[in-house]
Amino acid sequence: FQEAVMVNQVIMNLEVLVEAVVMNQVTVNLEVMVEVVVETMVMN
């Protein structure tokens, strides 16, 4: 029973970690998109 709880805890931590990485990636992608849009608007 104790092992199952530990495995469950590790899985939860991994899920949180993956979520953080994904959110970070989305934020970076949004920043890049905004930069491209702004540069395009400035050029025109």
C-alpha positions in Angstrom: 0.0 0.0 0.0 2.8 2.4 0.9 4.5 1.8 -2.5 1.3 2.6 -4.3 1.0 5.9 -2.5 4.6 6.8 -3.4 4.1 5.9 -7.1 0.9 7.9 -7.1 2.8 10.9 -5.6 5.6 10.6 -8.3 3.0 10.4 -11.1 1.3 13.6 -9.7 4.6 15.4 -9.5 5.4 14.4 -13.1 2.0 15.7 -14.3 2.6 19.0 -12.6 6.1 19.2 -14.1 4.7 18.4 -17.6 2.0 21.0 -17.2 4.6 23.6 -16.2 6.8 22.8 -19.2 3.8 22.9 -21.6 2.6 26.2 -20.2 6.1 27.6 -20.5 6.3 26.5 -24.1 2.9 28.0 -24.9 4.0 31.3 -23.3 7.2 31.3 -25.3 5.3 30.6 -28.6 2.8 33.4 -27.8 5.7 35.8 -27.3 7.3 34.8 -30.6 4.0 35.2 -32.4 3.4 38.6 -30.9 6.9 39.7 -31.9 6.4 38.5 -35.5 3.0 40.3 -35.7 4.4 43.5 -34.4 7.4 43.4 -36.7 5.1 42.7 -39.6 2.8 45.7 -38.7 5.8 48.0 -38.3 7.2 47.0 -41.7 3.9 47.7 -43.5 
